């Protein structure tokens, strides 16, 4: 699968056939030939599977077709609108598209709806910002090939697929919790850990759990499935005493897959259900179960069905954590058995957390640029109370379904949740609770995992030679990380692509005497409520840019329309946001050194007035200008002026795109 991008389909078919042939004649060859044949067979099968599931290269003439029709696969909402993942009904195109629309345009869309919409679909593009999320890769993992905005969309029918029934079941379960006497915080938490609906979680709660190192609790995973299995095992204990104990395993398998379909076959729940089903199947068939084999078989089945899962952070982090626990715990358990029984449970929980963190810490830093320092202090109490909260939430659902409002149980669940939240907040408020880093180089990741693998081998071998090898690998990884993590030059400002408003995020000097601190300021044309929404969204999305140098001060909305920033080699530059006609009269008196004039939707005057008043080195046309006016301005400036003009409709624009202008100003 990893090599699928370098070779075509015929190479992998040839490799697979060669593996089959080698297996057939392995009796006449050395013993290792059968292993090589199996490896070649799986390499061929993996490559063919990956190539077959690859996103199609859609022609621009087809993808820009204005009228579309398809089934809604997924729905999400936020302050800025409704976001639909739609599978078009076309015999020639096999892909999903992400369509954005405004609130009020479409009334309560649900998975399974057949919608007709008009929009221009375009391939997704990445933002030109240091450390920005690879937006194209994120959508590609979800099977999305194009995105677009539509204000002309309507529901024309409905298709009762399994996604629709799963969505209805989740909605009914959510309503049971919402109408109980739980507090808003406890209710939103239980909706996330039981139903998988995390839309109600506040951003402060997400940030707090992430900083404490327990963010995995908020997303459905094997941990939650394990707790459900434990609760089912206790609940079905009488069934095992009355009938054959294999009946209990069969009931657990049925309930687990019912829960998996209930969550929409989400990847983490499917992984855990597969591993648990293999274990229960081994018990039913009276065959020995090897945990590591069960983990690898579940990975094999998932990748055969959805090979793009290999590239998702959730898949990688989940299997790394489970694999590390299964490999390290057998070597550590003899030491833990010597611990007094009173504290053995805490010691085992700490060992499990350390093993999982050892395997996932660097990869999590690679994806999210954060490392929780006190993760061990946070995980042990949370692991203790999470089963109680989940069982309490399930009990409340059952009681609400039969018409009984257990007020006392709501009070108990609220109290336990508040105690857990208090502890997480206490961990977060400790000094240096998190380490935020810049983007990690892939070589650092590779050297780290080489050192981890050598360390695991040394743990089992326990010889002096392996100890020396571990020391060398750790030293080499540390030196390589120190070399690659040195801060380099960064852009001073950038303009995110936004079809609604114009926003400039700029790193500016904080005014301190040491010269090492900076603050990030957001200049936006959005009104109050929308500006607050953008403030929170960009604070999280561009965290790497904001915190790359110095300390993080604030990301605030500023009403000023003249952005004065420090250049990399010294001096200052100016970016003028032309959002209304009166701005020209205010800034023309001190317009010396304007490198860019950014014309936005609110400006109704002529571009010649901008050129005469500001004399900019470059004119930028914002993406929020209506399309026809945008095209007229672009053509007019290109034809009748020598000032360079750039359209911002295609993607993010930053100060790093202006090297010649910066040198001239300096």
C-alpha positions as CSV (number, residue, x, y, z in Angstrom):
1,X,0.0,0.0,0.0
2,X,2.8,2.4,0.8
3,X,4.4,1.7,-2.6
4,X,1.1,2.1,-4.5
5,X,2.0,5.7,-5.6
6,X,5.3,4.6,-7.2
7,X,4.1,1.6,-9.3
8,X,1.1,0.9,-11.5
9,X,-1.5,-1.8,-11.3
10,X,0.3,-4.3,-13.6
11,X,3.4,-4.4,-11.3
12,X,1.3,-5.4,-8.3
13,X,-0.6,-8.0,-10.3
14,X,2.7,-9.5,-11.4
15,X,4.0,-9.4,-7.8
16,X,0.9,-11.2,-6.5
17,X,1.1,-13.9,-9.2
18,X,4.8,-14.3,-8.4
19,X,3.9,-14.8,-4.7
20,X,1.3,-17.4,-5.5
21,X,3.8,-19.3,-7.8
22,X,6.4,-19.2,-5.1
23,X,4.0,-20.6,-2.5
24,X,3.0,-23.5,-4.9
25,X,6.6,-24.6,-5.4
26,X,7.8,-23.9,-1.9
27,X,8.1,-27.6,-1.1
28,X,11.1,-27.9,-3.4
29,X,12.7,-24.7,-2.1
30,X,14.1,-23.7,1.3
31,X,11.6,-23.2,4.2
32,X,11.9,-19.4,4.0
33,X,10.6,-19.3,0.4
34,X,7.0,-19.8,1.6
35,X,7.3,-16.8,3.9
36,X,8.6,-14.7,1.0
37,X,5.8,-16.0,-1.2
38,X,3.1,-14.9,1.3
39,X,4.8,-11.5,1.7
40,X,4.8,-11.0,-2.1
41,X,1.1,-12.1,-2.3
42,X,0.1,-9.6,0.3
43,X,2.2,-6.8,-1.3
44,X,0.4,-7.4,-4.6
45,X,-3.0,-7.6,-3.0
46,X,-2.4,-4.4,-1.0
47,X,-1.1,-2.5,-4.0
48,X,-4.1,-3.5,-6.1
49,X,-6.5,-2.6,-3.4
50,X,-5.0,0.8,-2.9
51,X,-4.9,1.6,-6.6
52,X,-8.5,0.5,-7.0
53,X,-9.6,2.7,-4.1
54,X,-7.6,5.7,-5.3
55,X,-9.6,8.9,-5.9
56,X,-10.2,9.5,-9.6
57,X,-8.5,12.2,-11.6
58,X,-11.6,14.1,-12.6
59,X,-11.4,16.3,-15.7
60,X,-11.9,20.0,-15.0
61,X,-14.7,20.2,-17.6
62,X,-16.7,17.6,-15.7
63,X,-16.0,18.8,-12.2
64,X,-17.1,22.4,-13.0
65,X,-20.5,21.3,-14.2
66,X,-23.0,23.6,-12.5
67,X,-26.0,21.3,-11.7
68,X,-25.6,18.3,-9.5
69,X,-27.7,15.7,-7.8
70,X,-26.7,13.1,-5.1
71,X,-27.2,11.5,-1.7
72,X,-26.2,13.2,1.5
73,X,-23.6,11.0,3.3
74,X,-22.8,13.2,6.3
75,X,-24.0,16.6,7.7
76,X,-22.2,19.0,10.1
77,X,-23.0,22.5,11.2
78,X,-21.2,25.5,12.8
79,X,-21.6,29.2,13.1
80,X,-20.6,29.7,9.5
81,X,-23.1,27.4,7.8
82,X,-24.0,23.8,6.9
83,X,-21.5,21.4,5.5
84,X,-22.7,18.4,3.5
85,X,-20.7,15.4,2.2
86,X,-22.6,14.4,-1.0
87,X,-22.2,11.4,-3.3
88,X,-23.3,12.5,-6.8
89,X,-25.5,10.2,-8.8
90,X,-23.3,9.8,-11.9
91,X,-22.3,6.8,-13.8
92,X,-19.0,8.4,-14.8
93,X,-17.8,9.9,-11.5
94,X,-17.1,7.8,-8.4
95,X,-16.3,10.4,-5.7
96,X,-17.7,12.4,-2.8
97,X,-17.9,16.2,-2.7
98,X,-18.0,18.7,0.2
99,X,-20.6,21.4,-0.3
100,X,-21.0,24.4,2.0
101,X,-24.2,26.4,2.3
102,X,-25.7,29.1,4.5
103,X,-28.1,28.6,7.4
104,X,-31.7,28.8,6.3
105,X,-30.9,27.7,2.7
106,X,-31.6,24.0,3.5
107,X,-34.0,22.9,6.3
108,X,-32.6,20.2,8.6
109,X,-30.8,18.0,6.1
110,X,-30.1,14.4,7.2
111,X,-28.0,11.5,5.8
112,X,-30.0,9.7,3.1
113,X,-31.6,12.9,1.6
114,X,-31.3,13.3,-2.2
115,X,-30.4,16.9,-2.9
116,X,-30.2,18.9,-6.1
117,X,-27.8,21.8,-6.1
118,X,-26.1,24.3,-8.4
119,X,-22.4,25.2,-7.7
120,X,-19.0,25.2,-9.2
121,X,-17.0,22.3,-7.7
122,X,-13.2,22.8,-7.5
123,X,-10.4,20.6,-6.3
124,X,-9.3,21.5,-2.7
125,X,-6.1,23.5,-2.3
126,X,-3.8,23.8,0.7
127,X,-3.1,27.1,2.5
128,X,0.2,28.8,2.0
129,X,0.8,29.1,5.8
130,X,3.7,27.6,7.8
131,X,2.5,24.5,9.6
132,X,-1.0,24.6,8.2
133,X,-3.1,21.5,8.1
134,X,-2.8,19.5,4.8
135,X,-6.4,20.2,3.8
136,X,-6.1,18.2,0.6
137,X,-4.8,15.1,2.4
138,X,-7.6,15.4,5.1
139,X,-10.3,15.4,2.5
140,X,-8.6,12.7,0.4
141,X,-8.7,10.3,3.4
142,X,-12.4,10.9,3.6
143,X,-12.8,10.2,-0.2
144,X,-13.6,13.8,-1.0
145,X,-12.3,15.0,-4.4
146,X,-13.9,18.5,-4.7
147,X,-15.5,21.3,-2.7
148,X,-17.9,24.1,-3.5
149,X,-20.4,26.6,-2.1
150,X,-24.1,26.6,-3.1
151,X,-26.9,28.9,-2.2
152,X,-29.3,27.0,-4.5
153,X,-29.8,23.6,-2.9
154,X,-33.0,21.7,-2.2
155,X,-34.1,18.2,-1.0
156,X,-35.9,16.3,-3.8
157,X,-36.2,12.9,-2.2
158,X,-34.9,10.5,0.4
159,X,-33.1,7.2,0.3
160,X,-33.5,5.0,3.5
161,X,-30.0,3.6,3.7
162,X,-28.3,2.2,6.8
163,X,-26.7,5.6,7.4
164,X,-30.1,7.2,7.8
165,X,-31.2,4.6,10.3
166,X,-28.0,4.9,12.2
167,X,-28.4,8.7,12.3
168,X,-32.0,8.3,13.5
169,X,-30.9,6.0,16.3
170,X,-28.2,8.4,17.4
171,X,-30.7,11.2,17.3
172,X,-33.1,9.3,19.5
173,X,-30.4,8.3,22.0
174,X,-29.2,12.0,22.1
175,X,-32.7,13.2,22.8
176,X,-33.0,10.7,25.8
177,X,-30.0,12.3,27.4
178,X,-31.0,15.8,26.6
179,X,-34.4,15.6,28.2
180,X,-32.9,14.2,31.4
181,X,-31.9,16.4,34.4
182,X,-28.2,16.4,33.5
183,X,-26.3,19.6,33.4
184,X,-25.2,20.9,30.0
185,X,-21.5,20.0,30.5
186,X,-22.2,16.4,31.6
187,X,-24.8,15.9,28.9
188,X,-22.5,17.1,26.1
189,X,-19.7,14.9,27.5
190,X,-21.9,11.8,27.6
191,X,-23.1,12.5,24.1
192,X,-19.5,12.4,22.9
193,X,-18.4,9.3,24.7
194,X,-21.6,7.3,24.2
195,X,-23.2,8.4,21.0
196,X,-20.2,9.9,19.2
197,X,-21.9,13.3,18.9
198,X,-19.2,15.8,19.8
199,X,-20.8,18.9,18.2
200,X,-22.1,20.0,21.7
201,X,-18.7,20.1,23.3
202,X,-17.3,23.6,23.8
203,X,-14.0,24.6,22.4
204,X,-12.7,25.3,26.0
205,X,-13.5,21.7,27.0
206,X,-11.7,20.3,24.0
207,X,-8.6,22.5,24.6
208,X,-8.6,21.6,28.3
209,X,-8.7,17.8,27.7
210,X,-6.1,18.1,25.0
211,X,-3.7,20.1,27.2
212,X,-4.1,17.5,30.0
213,X,-3.4,14.6,27.7
214,X,-6.9,13.0,27.9
215,X,-8.3,14.2,24.6
216,X,-8.7,10.5,23.5
217,X,-11.5,10.3,26.1
218,X,-13.7,12.6,24.0
219,X,-13.6,10.5,20.9
220,X,-15.1,7.1,20.6
221,X,-12.3,4.5,20.6
222,X,-11.3,1.1,21.8
223,X,-11.3,2.4,25.4
224,X,-15.0,3.1,25.2
225,X,-15.8,-0.2,23.5
226,X,-13.7,-2.0,26.2
227,X,-15.8,-0.4,28.9
228,X,-19.0,-1.4,27.2
229,X,-17.7,-5.0,26.9
230,X,-16.9,-5.0,30.6
231,X,-20.4,-3.7,31.5
232,X,-21.9,-6.3,29.2
233,X,-19.9,-9.1,30.7
234,X,-21.1,-8.2,34.2
235,X,-24.7,-7.8,33.0
236,X,-24.6,-11.2,31.3
237,X,-22.9,-13.0,34.1
238,X,-26.1,-14.9,35.1
239,X,-26.5,-16.0,31.4
240,X,-23.1,-17.6,31.5
241,X,-24.0,-19.4,34.8
242,X,-27.4,-20.7,33.5
243,X,-26.4,-21.6,29.9
244,X,-23.2,-22.3,28.1
245,X,-20.7,-19.5,28.5
246,X,-20.2,-19.4,24.7
247,X,-23.8,-17.9,24.5
248,X,-22.6,-14.9,26.4
249,X,-19.8,-14.4,23.9
250,X,-22.3,-14.6,21.1
251,X,-24.5,-12.0,22.7
252,X,-21.5,-9.7,23.2
253,X,-20.6,-10.0,19.5
254,X,-24.1,-9.1,18.4
255,X,-24.4,-6.2,20.8
256,X,-21.0,-4.8,19.8
257,X,-21.8,-4.8,16.1
258,X,-25.1,-3.3,16.8
259,X,-23.3,-0.5,18.6
260,X,-20.8,-0.2,15.7
261,X,-23.7,0.3,13.2
262,X,-25.3,2.7,15.7
263,X,-22.2,4.9,15.5
264,X,-22.2,4.8,11.7
265,X,-19.4,2.2,11.5
266,X,-16.9,4.8,12.7
267,X,-13.3,3.6,12.3
268,X,-12.3,3.4,16.0
269,X,-15.4,1.5,17.0
270,X,-15.1,-0.8,14.0
271,X,-11.5,-1.6,14.9
272,X,-12.3,-2.4,18.5
273,X,-15.4,-4.4,17.6
274,X,-13.3,-6.5,15.2
275,X,-10.7,-7.3,17.8
276,X,-13.3,-8.1,20.4
277,X,-15.2,-10.3,17.9
278,X,-12.1,-12.2,17.1
279,X,-11.4,-12.8,20.8
280,X,-15.0,-14.0,21.4
281,X,-14.9,-16.1,18.3
282,X,-11.8,-17.9,19.5
283,X,-13.6,-18.6,22.8
284,X,-16.7,-19.9,21.0
285,X,-14.6,-22.2,18.7
286,X,-12.3,-23.2,21.7
287,X,-9.2,-22.0,19.9
288,X,-6.4,-20.0,21.6
289,X,-6.5,-16.3,21.1
290,X,-3.3,-14.3,20.6
291,X,-4.0,-10.6,21.1
292,X,-1.3,-9.4,18.7
293,X,-2.7,-11.6,15.9
294,X,-6.2,-10.3,16.6
295,X,-5.0,-6.7,16.3
296,X,-3.2,-7.4,13.0
297,X,-6.1,-9.4,11.5
298,X,-8.5,-6.5,12.4
299,X,-6.1,-4.1,10.6
300,X,-5.9,-6.4,7.6
301,X,-9.7,-6.5,7.3
302,X,-10.1,-2.8,7.7
303,X,-7.5,-2.0,5.1
304,X,-9.0,-4.4,2.6
305,X,-12.3,-2.6,2.9
306,X,-11.0,1.0,3.3
307,X,-7.3,1.2,2.4
308,X,-7.3,5.0,2.9
309,X,-7.6,4.4,6.6
310,X,-3.8,3.7,6.5
311,X,-3.1,7.4,6.2
312,X,-5.5,8.7,8.9
313,X,-4.1,9.8,12.3
314,X,-6.8,7.9,14.2
315,X,-5.9,4.6,12.6
316,X,-2.2,5.1,13.1
317,X,-2.4,6.3,16.7
318,X,-4.9,3.6,17.7
319,X,-2.9,0.7,16.4
320,X,0.4,2.1,17.6
321,X,-1.1,2.5,21.1
322,X,-2.6,-1.0,21.2
323,X,0.5,-2.6,19.6
324,X,2.8,-0.9,22.1
325,X,0.7,-2.1,25.0
326,X,0.6,-5.7,23.7
327,X,4.4,-5.8,23.1
328,X,5.6,-4.0,26.2
329,X,3.3,-5.2,28.9
330,X,4.4,-8.9,28.9
331,X,7.9,-7.7,29.5
332,X,6.9,-5.3,32.3
333,X,4.3,-7.4,34.1
334,X,6.9,-9.5,36.0
335,X,8.1,-6.3,37.7
336,X,4.5,-5.1,38.3
337,X,3.6,-8.4,40.1
338,X,6.1,-7.5,42.8
339,X,4.2,-4.3,43.6
340,X,1.9,-4.6,46.7
341,X,-1.6,-5.4,45.8
342,X,-2.9,-2.1,47.2
343,X,-1.2,0.0,44.6
344,X,-0.9,-2.6,41.8
345,X,-4.0,-1.3,39.9
346,X,-2.5,2.2,39.8
347,X,0.9,0.8,38.8
348,X,-0.7,-1.2,35.9
349,X,-2.7,1.8,34.8
350,X,0.4,4.0,34.8
351,X,2.3,1.3,32.8
352,X,-0.5,1.1,30.2
353,X,-0.5,4.9,29.9
354,X,3.3,5.1,29.5
355,X,3.4,2.3,26.9
356,X,0.7,4.0,24.9
357,X,2.3,7.4,25.2
358,X,5.7,6.0,24.2
359,X,4.3,4.8,20.9
360,X,2.0,7.8,20.1
361,X,3.7,10.9,21.6
362,X,5.9,11.8,18.7
363,X,3.2,11.0,16.1
364,X,0.7,13.1,18.0
365,X,3.2,16.0,18.1
366,X,3.8,15.5,14.4
367,X,0.0,15.9,13.7
368,X,-1.1,18.3,16.4
369,X,2.1,20.1,17.6
370,X,1.3,19.6,21.3
371,X,2.7,17.3,24.1
372,X,0.9,17.1,27.5
373,X,3.6,17.0,30.2
374,X,1.4,15.7,33.1
375,X,-0.5,13.2,31.0
376,X,0.1,10.4,33.6
377,X,-1.5,12.5,36.5
378,X,-4.5,13.1,34.3
379,X,-5.1,9.7,32.8
380,X,-5.2,7.6,36.0
381,X,-8.1,9.4,37.7
382,X,-10.0,9.8,34.4
383,X,-9.6,6.1,33.7
384,X,-11.1,5.4,37.1
385,X,-14.2,7.6,36.7
386,X,-14.9,7.1,33.0
387,X,-16.5,3.7,33.3
388,X,-18.8,5.0,36.1
389,X,-19.8,8.0,33.9
390,X,-20.5,5.8,30.9
391,X,-22.5,3.2,32.8
392,X,-24.5,6.0,34.5
393,X,-25.2,7.6,31.1
394,X,-26.4,4.2,29.7
395,X,-28.6,3.7,32.8
396,X,-30.1,7.2,32.3
397,X,-30.9,6.4,28.6
398,X,-32.7,3.2,29.6
399,X,-34.7,4.9,32.4
400,X,-35.7,7.9,30.2
401,X,-36.8,5.4,27.5
402,X,-39.2,3.7,29.9
403,X,-40.5,7.1,31.2
404,X,-38.7,7.3,34.5
405,X,-36.8,10.5,35.3
406,X,-34.0,9.5,37.8
407,X,-33.1,12.9,39.3
408,X,-30.9,11.4,41.9
409,X,-28.8,9.5,39.3
410,X,-28.5,12.8,37.3
411,X,-27.1,14.5,40.4
412,X,-24.6,11.7,41.0
413,X,-23.4,11.7,37.3
414,X,-23.2,15.5,37.4
415,X,-21.1,15.4,40.6
416,X,-18.7,12.8,39.2
417,X,-18.3,14.7,36.0
418,X,-17.6,18.0,37.8
419,X,-15.0,16.3,39.9
420,X,-13.3,14.9,36.8
421,X,-13.5,18.3,35.1
422,X,-12.0,20.0,38.2
423,X,-9.1,17.6,38.1
424,X,-8.5,18.1,34.4
425,X,-8.6,21.8,34.8
426,X,-6.2,21.6,37.7
427,X,-3.7,19.6,35.6
428,X,-4.1,22.1,32.8
429,X,-3.4,25.1,35.0
430,X,-0.1,23.6,36.3
431,X,3.0,25.5,35.1
432,X,4.4,24.3,31.8
433,X,1.5,21.8,31.4
434,X,1.9,21.5,27.7
435,X,4.8,21.8,25.2
436,X,3.8,23.3,21.9
437,X,6.3,22.8,19.1
438,X,6.7,23.7,15.5
439,X,6.0,21.2,12.7
440,X,8.2,18.1,13.2
441,X,10.3,16.8,10.3
442,X,9.5,13.3,9.0
443,X,13.1,12.3,9.6
444,X,12.7,13.1,13.3
445,X,9.7,10.8,13.4
446,X,11.6,8.0,11.7
447,X,14.6,8.3,14.0
448,X,12.4,8.3,17.0
449,X,10.6,5.1,16.1
450,X,13.9,3.4,15.2
451,X,15.1,4.2,18.7
452,X,11.8,2.9,20.2
453,X,12.1,-0.4,18.3
454,X,15.7,-0.8,19.4
455,X,14.7,-0.1,22.9
456,X,11.9,-2.7,22.9
457,X,14.4,-5.3,21.6
458,X,16.9,-4.3,24.3
459,X,14.1,-4.7,26.9
460,X,13.7,-8.3,25.9
461,X,17.3,-9.1,25.2
462,X,18.8,-7.3,28.2
463,X,22.4,-7.4,27.0
464,X,25.1,-4.8,27.1
465,X,25.3,-4.6,23.3
466,X,21.6,-3.7,23.0
467,X,22.0,-1.1,25.7
468,X,24.7,0.6,23.8
469,X,22.6,0.5,20.6
470,X,19.7,2.1,22.5
471,X,22.0,4.9,23.7
472,X,23.4,5.6,20.2
473,X,19.9,5.6,18.7
474,X,18.5,8.0,21.3
475,X,21.5,10.3,21.0
476,X,21.2,10.4,17.2
477,X,17.4,11.0,17.3
478,X,17.9,13.9,19.8
479,X,20.7,15.5,17.7
480,X,18.6,15.2,14.6
481,X,15.6,16.7,16.3
482,X,17.6,19.6,17.7
483,X,18.9,20.3,14.2
484,X,15.6,20.2,12.4
485,X,13.5,22.0,15.0
486,X,15.5,25.2,14.9
487,X,13.1,28.0,14.0
488,X,13.5,29.4,10.6
489,X,12.1,32.4,8.7
490,X,8.3,32.7,8.8
491,X,5.8,34.8,6.9
492,X,4.7,38.0,8.7
493,X,1.0,37.9,7.6
494,X,-1.3,35.9,5.5
495,X,-4.9,36.1,4.2
496,X,-7.0,32.9,4.5
497,X,-9.3,32.1,1.7
498,X,-12.8,33.1,2.7
499,X,-15.7,33.8,0.4
500,X,-17.7,35.8,3.0
501,X,-15.2,38.2,4.6
502,X,-11.6,39.4,4.3
503,X,-9.3,38.5,7.2
504,X,-5.6,39.2,7.6
505,X,-3.7,37.4,10.4
506,X,-0.4,39.2,11.2
507,X,2.4,38.5,13.6
508,X,3.4,41.8,15.2
509,X,6.0,43.0,17.8
510,X,4.6,42.9,21.3
511,X,6.4,46.0,22.3
512,X,8.6,44.3,24.9
513,X,12.2,45.4,25.3
514,X,13.7,41.9,24.8
515,X,12.6,41.8,21.2
516,X,11.8,38.1,21.4
517,X,8.0,38.2,22.0
518,X,5.4,38.6,19.3
519,X,1.6,38.8,19.3
520,X,-0.8,37.7,16.7
521,X,-3.5,40.1,15.6
522,X,-6.5,39.4,13.3
523,X,-7.8,42.2,11.1
524,X,-11.2,41.3,9.6
525,X,-14.1,42.9,7.8
526,X,-16.5,40.5,9.5
527,X,-19.2,42.0,11.9
528,X,-19.2,41.3,15.6
529,X,-20.7,37.8,15.9
530,X,-19.0,36.5,12.8
531,X,-15.7,38.1,13.9
532,X,-16.0,36.2,17.2
533,X,-16.6,33.0,15.4
534,X,-13.7,33.5,13.1
535,X,-11.5,34.4,16.1
536,X,-12.1,31.1,17.7
537,X,-11.8,29.1,14.5
538,X,-8.5,30.7,13.3
539,X,-7.1,30.6,16.9
540,X,-7.2,26.8,16.6
541,X,-6.5,26.3,12.9
542,X,-3.4,28.5,12.7
543,X,-2.0,27.8,16.1
544,X,1.3,26.7,14.6
545,X,1.7,30.1,12.8
546,X,0.8,32.0,15.9
547,X,3.1,30.2,18.3
548,X,6.1,29.5,16.1
549,X,8.2,32.2,17.5
550,X,8.2,33.8,21.0
551,X,5.1,33.5,23.2
552,X,1.4,33.5,22.4
553,X,-0.3,36.7,23.4
554,X,-3.7,36.9,21.8
555,X,-5.6,36.7,18.6
556,X,-7.8,39.8,18.7
557,X,-10.1,41.6,16.3
558,X,-8.9,45.0,15.4
559,X,-10.9,47.7,13.6
560,X,-7.8,49.3,12.0
561,X,-7.5,49.0,8.2
562,X,-3.7,49.7,7.9
563,X,-1.5,46.8,8.9
564,X,2.1,47.8,9.7
565,X,4.4,44.8,10.2
566,X,8.1,44.1,10.7
567,X,10.1,42.7,7.8
568,X,12.3,39.7,8.2
569,X,15.5,41.6,7.5
570,X,14.6,44.8,9.4
571,X,12.3,47.7,8.6
572,X,8.6,47.8,8.3
573,X,6.0,47.2,5.6
574,X,2.4,48.2,5.1
575,X,-0.7,46.4,3.9
576,X,-3.8,48.6,3.5
577,X,-7.2,46.9,3.7
578,X,-9.5,48.9,1.3
579,X,-12.9,47.9,2.6
580,X,-14.8,51.2,2.1
581,X,-14.3,54.4,0.2
582,X,-13.3,56.6,3.1
583,X,-10.3,54.6,3.9
584,X,-8.3,56.2,1.0
585,X,-8.7,59.7,2.5
586,X,-7.5,58.5,5.9
587,X,-4.4,56.6,4.8
588,X,-3.3,58.5,1.6
589,X,-1.4,61.1,3.8
590,X,0.9,58.5,5.2
591,X,0.8,56.0,2.4
592,X,4.6,55.9,1.8
593,X,5.9,52.4,1.7
594,X,2.6,50.6,0.9
595,X,3.6,47.2,-0.5
596,X,0.0,45.8,-0.9
597,X,-3.5,47.3,-1.3
598,X,-6.1,44.7,-0.6
599,X,-9.4,45.6,-2.3
600,X,-12.4,44.0,-0.5
601,X,-16.2,43.7,-1.2
602,X,-17.1,46.8,0.8
603,X,-15.1,49.2,-1.5
604,X,-17.3,50.6,-4.3
605,X,-14.9,53.0,-5.9
606,X,-12.5,52.7,-8.8
607,X,-9.3,50.8,-8.7
608,X,-7.6,53.8,-10.2
609,X,-8.4,55.8,-7.0
610,X,-6.6,53.1,-5.0
611,X,-3.6,53.2,-7.3
612,X,-3.4,57.0,-7.3
613,X,-4.0,57.5,-3.5
614,X,-1.8,54.6,-2.2
615,X,0.7,54.0,-5.0
616,X,1.0,50.3,-4.0
617,X,3.6,47.9,-5.2
618,X,0.9,45.3,-5.7
619,X,-2.9,45.1,-5.7
620,X,-4.7,42.1,-4.2
621,X,-8.3,41.3,-5.0
622,X,-10.1,39.6,-2.1
623,X,-12.1,36.4,-2.5
624,X,-15.2,38.0,-1.0
625,X,-15.7,40.3,-4.1
626,X,-18.6,39.0,-6.2
627,X,-17.4,36.8,-9.0
628,X,-18.4,39.1,-12.0
629,X,-17.0,42.2,-10.4
630,X,-13.9,40.3,-9.4
631,X,-13.3,39.2,-13.1
632,X,-13.9,42.8,-14.4
633,X,-11.4,44.3,-11.9
634,X,-8.8,41.6,-12.6
635,X,-9.0,42.2,-16.4
636,X,-9.1,46.0,-16.1
637,X,-6.1,46.3,-13.8
638,X,-4.1,43.8,-15.9
639,X,-4.8,45.6,-19.1
640,X,-4.6,49.3,-18.1
641,X,-2.0,49.3,-15.3
642,X,1.6,48.2,-14.7
643,X,0.9,47.4,-11.1
644,X,0.9,43.6,-10.5
645,X,-2.5,42.3,-9.5
646,X,-3.3,38.9,-7.8
647,X,-6.6,37.2,-7.3
648,X,-7.1,35.6,-3.9
649,X,-10.0,33.4,-5.0
650,X,-7.8,30.4,-5.6
651,X,-6.1,30.1,-2.1
652,X,-4.3,31.6,0.8
653,X,-1.9,34.4,0.2
654,X,1.0,35.4,2.5
655,X,3.8,37.9,2.7
656,X,6.3,35.2,1.7
657,X,4.9,35.5,-1.8
658,X,6.3,39.1,-2.0
659,X,10.2,38.6,-1.8
660,X,11.0,41.4,-4.3
661,X,8.7,43.9,-2.7
662,X,10.1,43.2,0.8
663,X,13.6,43.7,-0.4
664,X,12.7,47.0,-2.1
665,X,11.0,48.3,1.1
666,X,14.0,47.3,3.2
